[in-house]
Amino acid sequence: MPRVTGTRPVTVWTLSLGCPKNRVDSERLLGSLGVPVKSVTQMGRARLVFINTCGFIAPAVRESVRAVLEAIQRLSACKNKPLLAVAGCMVGRYGKEALARDLPEVDIWLPVDAREQWPLMLAKVLNLPGGSQSSEKEESRLLSTWPSYAWLKISEGCRHACAFCTIPSIRGPLRSVDAPALLAEARALLGQGVRELALVAQDVTDWGADMGRKRDLPRLLESLAQLDGLAWLRLLYLYPAGVTTELLRFIKNAGRPLLPYLDIPLQHAHPDVLARMGRPFAGNPRRVIDNVRSILPEAALRTTFIVGYPGESEGQFEHLCRFVEETRFRHVGVFTYEAEEGTRAAAYPEQIPDAVRRRRRATLMKLQAGISEKHLAADVGRRLEVLVDAPHPEWPGLHIGRVWHQAPEADGITYVSGPGVAPGALITCDVVENTEYDLTALA
């Protein structure tokens, strides 16, 4: 293994796969090594190659394995081989001992349940002078996002027991971050020039339930909304059962910076499928959407669906399609069901053939593409605020940004150009064009 001495910057090549929660873990690690960190784009020039894996579903595991194998191949030709560290949910799901037998070229495996110890573990093998023990310190986060936004992870794990999901077995039970720590982290992020904070958790509405403070999310939101420099505050991953009338009224009355953007993962619309999924809310999801729109008619709604779940009939899939067509979400993500080892659903009878699952996904995505295009066409001719993320990689003078109903790394983007357009700027622009998923605007 390589040895790094002194307090010179440690050169790091990093890859964070999967959800934003993984990205937060990576940023905390890189900010907690106890020495300056310099990111490099060429793996061979790094002292540390860090891959944070995803293990949620089989395709994510395959992507993680490919990334590790590619790193092993690329590093095999290096004269001074960097330390190869692999962390995250794949390690938590399969165990470092089993993975080490199959991939002995990896220098160190970092289990997901030892996240707070990652800096110390790496500092030790790299012979660094320190490493912060706690990942909750204000100074222990090195942002890897564009300067316009950052993720704020408000809890870890999950206390629900959906029949198809591996998250509780990988990341453990619900563990909320207390409000003072979140406020300190948010201040530190805003102090770095961040304009938007996007709250993430497996279920944002469940924040505080493990601390005896269920339904206490509005208090946290109220405190965050008062922080200086915050332009947009966004909520992602709100389980339907937690989208209460009280929460919706709070969002309506709070106003900016809290955006009326709600990511509510419904997973299906047919009650029989929802019951087999073991969802916390297994009734009629239309009631949830109707309640949102009765209180927040301007809300931008995003959701995700799983198609090809065991036993899903053609009639139940058609029911889902009608629901999507009638409900007209702004954003929809569609996943084909994966029979994950260790989940209850993997043992269910009537597993759907892969070809049928893929066909159903394509059908639903095509339906949603038309709905999305009509939503965005209604924005053409309007003047909307655009939060600028980054320069376009190929077109000088053109930038990539987002309007309020486009979440980072999840939805479409807005191409923007004109005076004052720069990363981190929030500019009122004229929307002039749309496609199925993106907008074009002029400042």
C-alpha positions as CSV (number, residue, x, y, z in Angstrom):
1,M,0.0,0.0,0.0
2,P,1.2,3.6,-0.7
3,R,2.3,5.8,2.2
4,V,1.6,9.5,2.3
5,T,3.6,11.6,4.8
6,G,3.5,15.3,5.9
7,T,0.5,17.6,5.4
8,R,0.8,18.2,1.7
9,P,-2.6,17.8,-0.2
10,V,-3.7,14.3,-0.8
11,T,-4.6,13.8,-4.4
12,V,-7.9,11.9,-4.7
13,W,-9.9,10.4,-7.5
14,T,-13.4,9.6,-6.4
15,L,-16.6,8.1,-7.8
16,S,-19.8,8.1,-5.9
17,L,-22.5,5.8,-7.3
18,G,-26.2,5.6,-6.4
19,C,-28.3,8.1,-4.5
20,P,-27.5,11.6,-3.1
21,K,-27.1,10.1,0.4
22,N,-24.0,8.3,-0.9
23,R,-22.6,11.5,-2.3
24,V,-23.0,13.1,1.2
25,D,-21.0,10.2,2.7
26,S,-18.3,10.7,0.1
27,E,-18.1,14.5,0.7
28,R,-17.9,13.9,4.5
29,L,-15.1,11.5,4.1
30,L,-13.0,13.7,1.8
31,G,-13.5,16.6,4.2
32,S,-12.5,14.6,7.3
33,L,-9.1,13.2,6.3
34,G,-7.3,15.7,8.5
35,V,-5.2,17.1,5.6
36,P,-6.1,19.2,2.5
37,V,-7.5,17.2,-0.4
38,K,-7.0,17.8,-4.1
39,S,-9.3,16.2,-6.6
40,V,-7.8,14.8,-9.8
41,T,-9.5,13.7,-12.9
42,Q,-6.8,11.1,-13.9
43,M,-6.9,8.0,-11.7
44,G,-3.2,7.3,-12.1
45,R,-2.2,10.7,-10.6
46,A,-4.1,10.0,-7.4
47,R,-2.8,8.8,-4.1
48,L,-6.2,7.6,-3.1
49,V,-8.8,6.1,-5.5
50,F,-12.2,6.1,-3.6
51,I,-15.3,4.4,-5.0
52,N,-18.5,4.6,-3.0
53,T,-20.7,1.8,-4.3
54,C,-24.5,1.3,-4.5
55,G,-26.1,-2.0,-3.5
56,F,-29.8,-1.2,-3.6
57,I,-30.8,-3.3,-6.6
58,A,-29.0,-5.8,-8.9
59,P,-28.3,-3.3,-11.8
60,A,-26.7,-0.9,-9.2
61,V,-24.5,-3.8,-7.9
62,R,-23.4,-4.7,-11.4
63,E,-22.5,-1.0,-12.1
64,S,-20.5,-0.9,-8.8
65,V,-18.6,-4.1,-9.7
66,R,-17.9,-2.8,-13.2
67,A,-16.5,0.4,-11.7
68,V,-14.2,-1.5,-9.3
69,L,-13.0,-3.9,-12.0
70,E,-12.3,-0.9,-14.3
71,A,-10.3,0.8,-11.6
72,I,-8.3,-2.4,-10.9
73,Q,-7.5,-2.7,-14.6
74,R,-6.5,1.0,-15.0
75,L,-4.4,0.9,-11.8
76,S,-2.5,-2.2,-12.8
77,A,-0.4,-0.2,-15.2
78,C,0.6,2.5,-12.6
79,K,4.2,2.6,-11.5
80,N,3.2,4.1,-8.1
81,K,-0.1,2.4,-7.5
82,P,-2.7,4.5,-5.6
83,L,-4.6,3.1,-2.6
84,L,-7.8,1.6,-3.9
85,A,-10.6,2.0,-1.3
86,V,-14.1,0.7,-1.9
87,A,-17.0,1.7,0.4
88,G,-20.7,1.9,0.6
89,C,-23.9,-0.1,0.2
90,M,-22.4,-2.9,-1.9
91,V,-19.9,-3.6,0.9
92,G,-22.7,-3.4,3.5
93,R,-24.9,-5.8,1.6
94,Y,-22.3,-8.5,0.8
95,G,-19.7,-8.0,3.5
96,K,-16.0,-7.1,3.0
97,E,-14.8,-10.6,3.7
98,A,-16.8,-12.1,0.7
99,L,-15.9,-9.2,-1.6
100,A,-12.2,-9.4,-0.6
101,R,-12.1,-13.0,-1.7
102,D,-13.4,-12.1,-5.2
103,L,-11.6,-8.8,-5.5
104,P,-8.2,-9.1,-3.7
105,E,-6.8,-6.2,-5.6
106,V,-8.8,-3.8,-3.5
107,D,-6.6,-2.4,-0.7
108,I,-9.3,-1.6,1.8
109,W,-13.0,-2.2,2.1
110,L,-15.1,0.4,4.1
111,P,-18.4,-1.0,5.5
112,V,-21.4,1.3,5.3
113,D,-22.2,0.8,9.0
114,A,-18.7,2.2,9.9
115,R,-19.1,5.5,8.0
116,E,-18.0,7.6,10.9
117,Q,-14.7,5.6,11.1
118,W,-13.8,5.9,7.4
119,P,-11.6,8.9,7.8
120,L,-9.6,7.3,10.6
121,M,-9.4,4.0,8.7
122,L,-8.0,5.7,5.7
123,A,-5.8,8.1,7.6
124,K,-4.2,5.1,9.3
125,V,-3.4,3.2,6.1
126,L,-2.2,6.3,4.3
127,N,-0.1,7.4,7.2
128,L,-1.8,10.7,7.5
129,P,-1.5,12.9,10.6
130,G,-5.2,12.6,11.6
131,G,-8.7,12.4,10.3
132,S,-11.9,13.7,11.9
133,Q,-13.6,11.0,13.9
134,S,-17.1,12.5,13.6
135,S,-18.8,13.1,10.3
136,E,-21.1,15.6,11.9
137,K,-18.6,18.4,12.2
138,E,-19.2,21.6,10.3
139,E,-15.8,21.5,8.7
140,S,-16.0,17.9,7.6
141,R,-17.6,18.2,4.2
142,L,-15.8,18.7,0.9
143,L,-18.5,19.5,-1.7
144,S,-18.5,17.7,-5.0
145,T,-21.7,19.2,-6.4
146,W,-21.9,22.4,-8.5
147,P,-21.6,25.5,-6.4
148,S,-25.4,26.2,-6.6
149,Y,-26.7,23.4,-4.5
150,A,-25.9,20.8,-1.8
151,W,-27.6,17.8,-0.3
152,L,-28.5,17.8,3.4
153,K,-29.0,14.3,4.7
154,I,-31.4,14.5,7.7
155,S,-31.5,10.8,8.6
156,E,-30.0,7.5,8.0
157,G,-31.6,4.1,7.5
158,C,-35.3,3.3,7.4
159,R,-38.0,1.9,9.8
160,H,-40.4,0.7,7.1
161,A,-40.5,-2.8,5.8
162,C,-41.4,-2.7,2.1
163,A,-41.3,-6.2,0.7
164,F,-39.0,-5.4,-2.2
165,C,-36.5,-3.1,-0.5
166,T,-33.0,-3.9,0.8
167,I,-32.3,-0.6,2.4
168,P,-33.1,-1.5,6.1
169,S,-30.9,-4.6,5.9
170,I,-28.0,-2.5,4.4
171,R,-28.3,0.8,6.1
172,G,-30.0,-0.2,9.3
173,P,-33.0,1.3,11.2
174,L,-34.0,4.9,11.2
175,R,-31.5,7.2,12.8
176,S,-32.3,10.9,12.6
177,V,-29.7,13.6,12.8
178,D,-30.7,16.1,15.5
179,A,-31.7,19.6,14.6
180,P,-28.7,21.5,16.0
181,A,-26.3,19.4,14.0
182,L,-28.3,19.8,10.8
183,L,-28.5,23.6,11.3
184,A,-24.7,23.8,11.8
185,E,-24.1,21.8,8.7
186,A,-26.5,23.9,6.7
187,R,-24.8,27.1,7.8
188,A,-21.5,25.7,6.8
189,L,-22.8,24.8,3.4
190,L,-24.4,28.2,2.8
191,G,-21.1,29.7,4.0
192,Q,-19.5,28.0,1.0
193,G,-21.8,29.9,-1.3
194,V,-24.5,27.2,-1.8
195,R,-27.8,28.7,-2.8
196,E,-30.1,25.6,-2.6
197,L,-30.4,22.9,0.0
198,A,-32.1,19.7,-0.9
199,L,-33.2,17.6,2.1
200,V,-32.8,13.8,1.6
201,A,-33.5,10.7,3.6
202,Q,-35.1,7.4,2.9
203,D,-38.3,9.0,4.2
204,V,-38.0,12.8,4.9
205,T,-41.4,12.8,6.6
206,D,-40.2,10.3,9.2
207,W,-37.5,12.6,10.5
208,G,-37.5,12.6,14.3
209,A,-39.7,9.5,14.8
210,D,-36.8,7.6,16.4
211,M,-36.3,10.5,18.8
212,G,-39.9,10.6,19.9
213,R,-40.6,13.6,17.8
214,K,-42.7,12.2,14.9
215,R,-44.3,14.8,12.6
216,D,-41.8,17.4,13.8
217,L,-40.5,18.1,10.4
218,P,-42.1,21.6,10.1
219,R,-40.0,22.8,13.0
220,L,-36.8,21.8,11.3
221,L,-38.0,23.4,8.0
222,E,-38.9,26.6,9.8
223,S,-35.4,26.8,11.3
224,L,-33.6,26.1,8.0
225,A,-35.8,28.6,6.1
226,Q,-34.5,31.4,8.3
227,L,-30.8,30.9,7.5
228,D,-29.1,33.7,5.6
229,G,-28.2,33.1,2.0
230,L,-30.7,30.3,1.4
231,A,-32.6,30.8,-1.8
232,W,-34.3,27.4,-2.3
233,L,-35.1,24.7,0.2
234,R,-36.3,21.4,-1.4
235,L,-37.8,18.2,-0.1
236,L,-37.1,14.8,-1.6
237,Y,-38.5,11.3,-0.8
238,L,-41.7,11.9,1.2
239,Y,-43.5,8.7,1.8
240,P,-47.3,9.1,1.1
241,A,-48.4,8.3,4.6
242,G,-46.3,11.3,5.9
243,V,-47.7,13.8,3.5
244,T,-50.3,15.1,6.0
245,T,-52.7,18.0,5.7
246,E,-50.7,19.7,8.5
247,L,-47.4,19.4,6.5
248,L,-49.0,20.7,3.3
249,R,-50.5,23.7,5.1
250,F,-47.2,24.5,6.6
251,I,-45.5,24.4,3.2
252,K,-48.2,26.6,1.8
253,N,-47.9,29.2,4.5
254,A,-44.1,29.1,4.8
255,G,-43.5,30.3,1.2
256,R,-39.9,30.8,-0.1
257,P,-37.3,29.6,0.3
258,L,-39.3,26.4,0.9
259,L,-40.4,25.2,-2.6
260,P,-43.7,23.6,-3.3
261,Y,-41.9,20.7,-4.8
262,L,-42.8,17.2,-3.5
263,D,-41.1,14.0,-4.4
264,I,-43.6,11.3,-3.2
265,P,-42.5,7.8,-4.2
266,L,-45.9,6.0,-4.7
267,Q,-44.3,2.9,-6.4
268,H,-47.7,1.8,-7.8
269,A,-51.3,2.9,-8.0
270,H,-53.3,-0.4,-7.7
271,P,-54.2,-1.2,-4.1
272,D,-53.6,-4.9,-4.5
273,V,-50.1,-4.3,-5.8
274,L,-49.4,-1.8,-3.1
275,A,-50.6,-4.3,-0.4
276,R,-48.2,-7.0,-1.8
277,M,-45.4,-4.4,-1.7
278,G,-46.1,-3.8,2.0
279,R,-46.0,0.0,1.6
280,P,-46.6,2.2,4.6
281,F,-49.5,3.6,2.7
282,A,-51.3,0.9,0.8
283,G,-54.7,2.5,0.1
284,N,-55.8,4.7,-2.8
285,P,-52.8,7.0,-3.7
286,R,-55.2,9.3,-5.5
287,R,-56.4,10.6,-2.2
288,V,-52.8,11.8,-1.4
289,I,-52.4,13.6,-4.7
290,D,-55.9,15.1,-4.5
291,N,-55.1,16.4,-1.0
292,V,-51.8,17.9,-2.1
293,R,-53.5,19.7,-5.0
294,S,-56.4,20.9,-2.9
295,I,-54.0,22.7,-0.5
296,L,-51.0,23.3,-2.9
297,P,-52.5,23.6,-6.4
298,E,-49.2,25.0,-7.7
299,A,-47.1,22.1,-6.4
300,A,-44.7,20.3,-8.7
301,L,-45.1,16.6,-8.0
302,R,-42.5,13.9,-8.7
303,T,-43.0,10.2,-8.1
304,T,-41.5,6.8,-8.9
305,F,-43.2,3.6,-9.9
306,I,-42.1,0.0,-10.0
307,V,-43.5,-2.1,-12.9
308,G,-43.4,-5.8,-13.3
309,Y,-43.9,-6.5,-9.6
310,P,-44.7,-10.2,-8.8
311,G,-48.3,-10.9,-9.7
312,E,-48.8,-7.5,-11.5
313,S,-51.5,-8.3,-14.1
314,E,-52.0,-6.5,-17.4
315,G,-55.1,-5.0,-15.9
316,Q,-53.2,-3.7,-12.9
317,F,-50.5,-2.2,-15.1
318,E,-53.2,-0.6,-17.2
319,H,-54.7,0.8,-14.0
320,L,-51.3,2.4,-13.3
321,C,-51.1,3.9,-16.8
322,R,-54.6,5.4,-16.4
323,F,-53.5,6.8,-13.0
324,V,-50.4,8.5,-14.5
325,E,-52.4,9.8,-17.5
326,E,-55.1,11.3,-15.2
327,T,-52.8,12.5,-12.4
328,R,-50.3,14.2,-14.8
329,F,-47.2,14.4,-12.6
330,R,-44.5,16.8,-13.6
331,H,-41.8,14.2,-13.1
332,V,-42.0,10.4,-13.1
333,G,-39.2,7.8,-12.6
334,V,-40.0,4.2,-13.7
335,F,-38.1,1.2,-12.5
336,T,-38.4,-2.5,-13.5
337,Y,-38.8,-4.8,-10.5
338,E,-35.7,-6.6,-9.5
339,A,-36.0,-9.7,-7.3
340,E,-33.5,-8.9,-4.6
341,E,-32.0,-11.7,-2.6
342,G,-33.1,-11.5,1.0
343,T,-36.3,-9.6,0.4
344,R,-39.8,-11.1,0.9
345,A,-40.8,-10.2,-2.6
346,A,-38.0,-12.3,-4.2
347,A,-39.8,-15.4,-2.9
348,Y,-43.2,-14.4,-4.2
349,P,-44.8,-16.6,-6.9
350,E,-45.8,-15.1,-10.3
351,Q,-42.5,-13.4,-11.0
352,I,-42.9,-11.4,-14.2
353,P,-40.6,-12.2,-17.2
354,D,-37.9,-9.7,-17.9
355,A,-39.2,-8.8,-21.4
356,V,-42.7,-8.0,-20.0
357,R,-41.1,-5.8,-17.3
358,R,-39.1,-3.9,-19.9
359,R,-42.0,-3.4,-22.2
360,R,-44.1,-2.0,-19.4
361,R,-41.4,0.4,-18.4
362,A,-41.1,1.6,-21.9
363,T,-44.8,2.1,-22.2
364,L,-45.1,4.1,-19.1
365,M,-42.0,6.2,-19.9
366,K,-43.5,7.1,-23.3
367,L,-46.7,8.1,-21.7
368,Q,-45.0,10.3,-19.2
369,A,-42.7,11.9,-21.9
370,G,-45.8,13.4,-23.5
371,I,-47.1,14.7,-20.2
372,S,-43.8,16.2,-19.3
373,E,-43.6,18.0,-22.7
374,K,-47.0,19.6,-22.2
375,H,-46.0,20.8,-18.7
376,L,-42.9,22.4,-20.0
377,A,-44.6,23.9,-23.0
378,A,-46.8,25.8,-20.5
379,D,-43.6,27.4,-19.2
380,V,-42.6,28.9,-22.6
381,G,-43.2,32.6,-22.6
382,R,-43.0,32.9,-18.8
383,R,-40.4,34.7,-16.8
384,L,-38.9,32.3,-14.3
385,E,-36.0,32.3,-11.9
386,V,-33.1,30.0,-13.1
387,L,-30.5,28.8,-10.6
388,V,-27.3,28.4,-12.7
389,D,-25.4,25.3,-12.0
390,A,-22.4,25.1,-14.4
391,P,-21.0,26.1,-17.8
392,H,-22.1,23.9,-20.7
393,P,-19.2,21.5,-21.3
394,E,-19.3,22.1,-25.1
395,W,-20.9,25.4,-25.9
396,P,-19.1,28.6,-24.7
397,G,-21.5,31.2,-23.2
398,L,-24.2,28.6,-22.6
399,H,-24.9,27.4,-19.0
400,I,-26.9,24.6,-17.4
401,G,-29.3,25.6,-14.7
402,R,-32.7,24.7,-13.3
403,V,-36.1,26.4,-12.6
404,W,-37.8,25.8,-9.3
405,H,-39.6,22.6,-10.4
406,Q,-36.4,20.9,-11.6
407,A,-34.5,19.1,-8.8
408,P,-30.8,18.6,-9.1
409,E,-29.6,15.2,-10.6
410,A,-33.2,14.0,-10.8
411,D,-35.3,16.1,-13.3
412,G,-34.6,17.9,-16.5
413,I,-32.4,21.0,-16.9
414,T,-32.7,24.5,-18.3
415,Y,-30.2,25.8,-20.8
416,V,-29.6,29.5,-20.1
417,S,-27.4,32.2,-21.5
418,G,-27.2,36.0,-21.3
419,P,-25.8,38.8,-19.0
420,G,-25.0,37.8,-15.5
421,V,-25.2,34.1,-16.1
422,A,-22.6,32.4,-13.9
423,P,-22.5,29.3,-11.6
424,G,-24.4,30.0,-8.4
425,A,-26.4,32.9,-9.8
426,L,-30.2,33.1,-9.4
427,I,-31.5,35.1,-12.4
428,T,-35.0,35.8,-13.7
429,C,-35.1,34.7,-17.3
430,D,-37.5,34.4,-20.3
431,V,-38.3,30.8,-21.1
432,V,-38.2,30.5,-24.9
433,E,-38.2,26.8,-25.8
434,N,-38.9,23.3,-24.4
435,T,-38.3,19.7,-25.3
436,E,-39.8,16.6,-23.5
437,Y,-37.7,17.2,-20.4
438,D,-35.7,20.4,-20.7
439,L,-36.2,24.1,-21.1
440,T,-34.2,26.9,-22.8
441,A,-34.1,30.4,-21.3
442,L,-32.5,33.8,-21.9
443,A,-31.4,36.2,-19.2
